[in-house]
Amino acid sequence: MSAPALLPLAGRRLPALNLGASSFPHHRATLRLSEKFILLLILSAFITLCFGAFFFLPDSSKHKRFDLGLEDVLIPHVDTSKGGKHLGGFLIHGQGHDEHRHREEEERLRNKIRADHEKALEEAKEKLKKSRDEIQAEIQTEKNKVVQELKKKDSKPLPPVPLPNLIGINSGEPADPDIREKRNKIKEMMKHAWDNYRQYGWGHNELKPIARKGHSTNIFGSTVYGNSDFFLILFSDFHMYFLKLSGVGRNWGWASAGSSILAEFGTLHMEFVHLSYLTGDPVYYNKVGLKFTLQFFFTSFLPADHTSVGGLGDSFYEYLLKAWLMSDKTDTEARKMYDDAIEAIEKHLIRKSNGGLTFIGEWKNGHLERKMGHLTCFAGGMFALGADGSRDDKAGHYLQLGAEIAHTCHESYDRTTLKLGPEAFKFDGGVEAVAVRQNEKYYILRPEVIETYWYMWRFTHDPKYRQWGWEATQAIDKYCRVSGGFSGVKDVYSSSPTYDDVQQSFFLAETLKYLYLLFSNDDLLPLDHWVFNTEAHPLPVLHLANTTLSGNPAYR
């Protein structure tokens, strides 16, 4: 998330939403026996570890911490005498909140969440005591329940929910022949990556392009799900690709027993609020429970001994901003939370090196480490995206800050042999924007730097961002391309790098997509009509004037 610090860490790469059994003919309604055992063991270990840390770690108030002034922002309080206003059955941000604290309500919520976690832990322990036959019988019972529920749902027609007026979903063809040629090259790279995945890695998370076989470090087909929207942008014969996607869906218990992480709340919040908005059903909004769940995470559960704007926390910050944008700038509470968060980030984490490079450091064990990760480079684009609407008329300041972060991240690329950025880079002494440790010199086809280039191009049209993007494109094609796809490299400072033999799913879904958009006209997915989630999937801004949401009674 003593006084709170910046929010604790969480990951960026999350699974796509499962569309349900009815969308995939081969969908399996529940987990296999072995899979359920594994998930229960992981769940039990996670909860035990977290509660062990909560009860037995030293009192954090005795250690040196810093106050970011975010407590009142990230732990909102409801005036119980007035009550929160509701619209269409679900709570709307920025309405009906009182600034005074209600400590009894807070304590009740904390106790409830603790009790839920303890109950889940006990249930997991009891489950592991049962015999194989007993567990198998329970699984079959759950299957039967799911089948019956699906039959009930199938018998009810879905409410008519017209789509918003979608703008900028095709074209984007640049008039400049040089830019068009570069755009076509990126399209060719995407086709090379996808065709090899389809041939050698189908059904797996990712591809091992040198071994030419599938690679799965998780339990869902992320390359398939993560790229369906990109095919809509890229290919006119999209249906030929989309037809291949059926039959892959599987249902996994990702948020079992509350075992989630901070960025996951941010990501789920944006997508699930969108579902509630379209359907009028508050169940999706209630599932993410952003504000009061964060109260427990932020104040009671996770120590902030390691805080960064990079991996394991980043998407929460950007989603505060993007929730405001997706609401057509009506979600004023989300905007206030974002403004307070970035002010704290700027105050405590952002520094300038001796050589004049602006970087975002990491807070570790009571001091600021002068190191910036590749994942943190997304923040340049976030600052630019959030510049318009900044408090105290600081739009120009945050656009400049985004440009400075983009410049620093470009330097991390330019100072390597391969012109590809390392996983993390230091700013100590005479070393600036350079990786020092061997385990930070690798490049795994990450998108964050390209993402910032694209946002900066859209807001400034400075040609250097396209030039930097093209330099990265050429380096990827030269050093990462192999006959079976694209691979990460283990050392960007070596003239003869070795491959890691993994074509990451986000390379297709994000890196190549942002490159393609960088060399497209602004009328392709314009930012006043679209908001990109943290996996680069575009969601429409819901302009009430353009939309009739008959699923939501408040807007009928």
N, C-alpha and C positions, 0 to 999 in steps of 0.2 A: 506495500500500500507505500508513560511519557507522552509528548506531542508527536503526531504522525509525521513521517517523512514521505518522500515520493513513493508512489505505489510500488509494491513488490513486483518481482519479475514474473513474466509469463510469456508463452510462445506465440509466434506468428502463424505457424502453419497448422491450420485446423481443418478437419474434414468438411466436405461439402454437406449441405443439408440432405438427409435421406428423404426421398420423395414418397416413400411408402410402398407397400406391397402391390397395390393396384397398378403402379407405374411400371413394374418390372415382372414379366411373366414367370421368371425363375426365382423370384424373391423368396427367401427362407424366413419364416415368421419369427423364429427365435434362434438362440445360439446352440451350437453343438455342445455335447457334454464336456469335451476337453476344453472348449473355448470358455465355457462357463466356469470351470475350475480355475482356469488361468485368470479370468477377470476377478473372481472372488479372492484369489490369493493376492493379486495386485491391490485390490481395494482394501483388504485387511491390512496389508503391509503399509499402505499409504496412510490410512487413518491412524494406525498405531504410531507411526513415525510422527505425524503431525501433532497428535495429542501428547506424545512423549515430549516433543519440543515445547509445546505450550505449557506443560506443567513443570518441567524439570530444568529448562534453560534458565540462566541467571536473569534476575530482574533487569530488563533493558533500561530502566530509568537510571541505573547506576553507571551506565556507559555513556560516553560522549555521543550525543545525537544533535541533530539540527532541526529547527522548527520551520516548516515550510508554510505554515499558516493555512493549511488546507483542511483542517479538521471540520470546520463548520460547512465547508463546501462539499466534501466527500461524504459527510454523514448528515444528510438533510433531515429535518425534523418537521413533523406534521403537527399543525395546530389542531388538537383534537376537539376543541370547541367549535372550530369552523369546518373542519374536515376538508379533505382534498376534493377538488372538483373532478367529476367524471364525465367522460364523453363517449357515448356509445358503449358503455360498460367497462372502460378502462381508463386508468389515470393518465392525465395529460401533464407533461412537465411544465414547471414554471407557473402553476396556478394553485392558490389555496395553501401555500406554505408559509409558516411563521418562522421567524429567525430564532425564537427562543427555544432552548433545549427542553426536551421532555425526558428526563432521565429514567423515570419509571418505565416508560414505553421502550426506551433503549435497552434497559436491563431485561425486560420481558422478551424482547426479540433475541438478545444474546442467549438467554437461557433456552429459548425454544430451539435455536440453531444448534446449540451444544447438545441438547437432548436428542435432536434428530440424528446428529452424528454418532452419539453413543448408541442409539437404537440401531442404526445401520451397522455399526461395528458388532454388536451382539448378534444381529441377524446373520452377518457373515460368518461369525464363529459357529453359530448353530448349524448353518448350512454345511460347513466343512466337516461337522461331526456325523453327518448322515451318510448312509451307505450309497454305493453306486446305484443300486436299484431304486432307492428312495428318491435320489436326485433325478434319475431318469423319468420316474413317474411324475415328479413335479414339472419337469420340462414338457412332458406330453400334455399335462393339464394346462400349462401356460399356452402351448400351441393351440389347444382346442379353444381356449378363451379368445385368443387373437383371431382365430378363424371365425368365431361367432360374432365378434365385434366388427370384423370386416364385412360380414354378411349384412349386419345391421346398417353399417355406414353406406354400403352399396345400394341399399334399398331407399336411401334418402337422396333426392336430387341435390346437387350443389347449388347454393344461391347464385343468381346471376351477378357476376362482378365484372363489369366492363374494365378493360385495361386502360391505364392512363394514355393520353395522347403522346406517343413515343416520337421523339424528335432526334434526328441525327443517328439513325441506326444503319446507314449504309453510305456508300460513296466515300468521301474524304480523299478522292484522287487528286494529287497535287498537279498543278499545271506545269511546274518546272520539270523538264525532262531528267535532270540530274537527281532531283529529289525523288522523282517517280522510280528511277532506276534503283536507287538505294532501298526504297520501300519494297520493290519487287524482290530484291535480294533477301530481305528479311522474311518475306513470304516464302521464298524458296528454302530458307533455313528452317522455318517452321514445318514445312512439308517434309523435309529430310528427317527432322526429329520425330515427327508423328508417324511417318510411314515405317520407320524402323521400330518404333514402339509397337505399332500395330502388328508388325510381322514377328517380332521376337519377344515382346514383353506383355502381350495382351492379357488383361485380367490381373496383372500385378501392379503394385504401386508405381513402379518406375522401371527403367530399362538399364541393363548393364551393356553398354554399346560395344564394348570390346569383346566380352564373352558372348554377346548376342543372346541374352536370356533375360527373363524377368527378374526383378529385384523388389523385395517387399520388406521394409523395416517397420511397417504398420499393418493394419488389417482392413484396408479399403483401397479401392482402385483409384488413387488420387489423380493419376495422369488422365484417366478417362473423364472423371467428373470435373476436374479443374480446367478443362480446355473446351468444353462444349460451347461456351459463349464466344470463345475466340474463333471457332470455326464459322460462326454466324458472321463475324466481322470479316474474316479472310476469304471464305470460299463461297462462290455462287452455287456450287454443287454440295452444299452443306448436308442435304438430306442423305447423301451417300455415306457421309461420316456418321451422322446421327443414328442411322439405322443400326450401326455397329454397337451402339451404347447400351442397347436393351439387354437385360438378363444379367447385369453385373451387380445390381443393388443388393446390399446385405445390411441387416439391421444390427447395430452395435450399441451397447449401453455406455455411451461416452461419459455421461455426467452422473454415473451411478453413485448414490449415497452422498451427493454433494461434493465429490472429489474432482473439483474443477479448479482452474487457474485464472488469474486476473484477466489476461487478454481474452480468454474464452468468454468471460462475461461481456466484454466490450463487443466482441464479434457477434455473439448470439443476440445481444441487445438490438443491434441494428437490423439484422435480418428478421428477428421475431417480432419486433415492433412493426415492421413492414407487413408481416402476415396479419397481425391484429388489425392494422389499418385497412387492409383489403377486405378481410372477412367479417370484421366487426366482432370477432371472437376474442375476448381478453386472455384466453388461456395461453397464447404464445407470449404475450407481454408479461404475464404473471410468472411464466416459467423462468424467464431470465432474471427477474427480481433484482434488477441492477442496484438500486440504491441501498436497500436494507441488507442484502447479502454482502455488499461491499462493506457495510458497517462492521460486520463480524470479521471479515477477512482483514480489514484495514487496522482495526483496533485491537484484536484479540488473538489472531491466529498465526500470522506470518511475521517474523522479525524482518526489519528492513536493514539488515546488515550489509546487503548488496543491492544497490539500486542503480538502474540505468534506464535510458530511453531506448535501449536496443532490445535484444531478445528477451522474451518472457514478460514483457510489460507494455511494449510499444503500441500494440493495436488498441489498447484501452484509451490512450491519449488521443489518437487520431479519431477514434469513434465518438468521443465527446463532441469534437468538431463536426464530424460527418452526420451525427444524429441531428444536429442543428440544421445542417445543409439539406438533409433529406426531408426534413419537416417543412421545407420552404422557409427556413429561418424563423419558425414560430416556437421552436423548443428553446426558450430563452434560458432555462435552467442548465441544459447541456452546454450552451455557449458560455455561461458564467463559470461552470466547472472547468471548461477548457481554458478560458482566459486565466483563471487562478492557477491552474496546473502549469501552463507555460511560463507564467511569471515566476513561479517557484523554480522551474527547470532553468530558466535564464539566470536567476539569482544564484543558484547553488551548484549547477552542473556545467554551465557554459563558460568557457574561458578562451583566451587568445594566447597562442604560443609566442615564443620569443621571435619567431620568424613571421608573425602576423597572421597565422592561420587560426580561424575560429573553429573550435571543436567542442563536443559534448562529452564530458568525462563520465566516469562511473564512481559512485560512492561505495566504498568498501571499508567496513570496520572502523568507521569514524573519521575517514579522511577521503579526499578526492583523488582518485587514480587518474592520471593524465593519459588515458587510453580511450580510443573510440572504436567501436565495432562497425563492420560493414552494415549490419542490420540497422544501426542508428542513423545511417545516411538517408533513410526515408524521411527524417525529420525536416530536411531542407524543403521538400515538397509540401509537407504539412504546414510549415510556417507560411509559405507562400499562399497555400490554399486558404488559410485562416486569416490572412492579412486584412481582407475586406471584412469590416464588421468588428475590428479590434477596438477595445475600449481605449479611451484617452486619445483617440485619433492617431493610433500608432501603426496604421496600415503600412506606411512607407518603411518604418523600422523593421517590421516583421518580414516584409518582402526582401529587404536588404539582408536580414539575418538568414533567410532561406538561400539567397545568392552566395553568402559567405560559406554556409555549410556545403553547398554544391561545389564550390571552388575547392574546399578542403578535401572532399571526397574524390574529386577529380585528381588532385595532387597525389592521393594514395594510389591511384591507378598509374599516373604518369611517372611515378618514381620507382616503378618496378620494371624488370626486364621485359616481361610479357605485355605490359600496359594493361594488366588486369589487376583489380584490387585485392589485397589480402583480407583475411577474415577479421583482423583487428590491427590497429596501428597506434604507435605511441608518440608522445610529445614530451620526451624527457631529454634535457640537455641539448646536445646537438642533433638528436634524432627527432625528426618531425615527419608525421604521416608515413611512417615506415614500420613494418612489422619487425619485432625483435626476436620473439620466440619462434621456434620451428613449427610448433603446432598452431601458429596463427598466420602462416604464410600461404595457406591454401586458398583456392578460389573454386567454389562449387556452383558456379553459374547463377549467382544471386542477382535479384532484380533491384535492390533498394537504390543504388546510385542512378540507374537508368530511370527509375520512377521519379526521382527528384529532377533529373534533366527534363523529363517530359512536362512536369508541372511548371518548372521555371520557363520552359519554352512557351507554354500556353499563356503565361501571365506577362512575359516580357518580349517574346519574339526575338530575343538576342540570338544571333546565328551561332554563337559559340556552343550553345547547348546541343544543337544538331551536329556540330562538328565533333564534340566530345562523344556523343552517342554513336557517331559513325566510327570513331577511333575504337570504341569498345566493340562494336559489331565486327570490325575487321580483325581485332585481336581474338575474339571468340571463334570466328570462322577459321583463323589460322592455327590457333594453338589448342582449341577444344574440340574441333570437328574431327571425327573419325568415320570410317566407312559405315559403322553401325549406329551413328547418331552423334551426340555431343557428350563429352565427358568433362568433369571437373579436373583440375590439376593440383598437385600437392605442393608446389613451390613456385610462386609467381616471380621469384627473383632468380630462378635458374634458367639458363638458356636452353637446357635440355630437360624439360619437366617430365615427370611421370604422371600418368593418369590415375584417378581414383576409380574409374570405370563405373560411374553412376551418372545417368542422365536424370537430373532432379525433375520432379513434376512441375515445380514452380518455374523452371526455365522456360517451358512452353507457355504456361498459364500467365506468367507475369513478365519475365525478362523480355521475351520476344514480343509479347503484346505491347508493352510500353515502348519498345523500339519501333514497332509498326505504327503506333499512334504518334510517336515523335516525328515521323516522316509522312504523316497524313495531314490533311487540312483540318482546321479547327471545327468544321461542321460535322466531323465524325465524332459522335459522343461528346457534344459540347458540355462544359462543366456547369453551366447554369441549368441544365436539364438532367444531368447524370451525376451520381456519386459512386466512386469506386470503393468497394470494400477492401479489406486488407489483403485479400487474395486476388485483387484486380478484377473482380466481377462487378460490372456496372449495374446499379440499381437506380430506377428513375426517381427524380425529385417529384414529390406528389403535390403538384400545384392544384389547389382545390378548384380553381376556375376551370381546369382542364379535365377534371375527373369526376365521374359519378360512381360512388362506391355503394352500390345497393346492398352489399353485405353488411354495411354499417348503418344501423337505423338512424344514427345522428346526422347522417349526410344524405338521407333519402330525400 
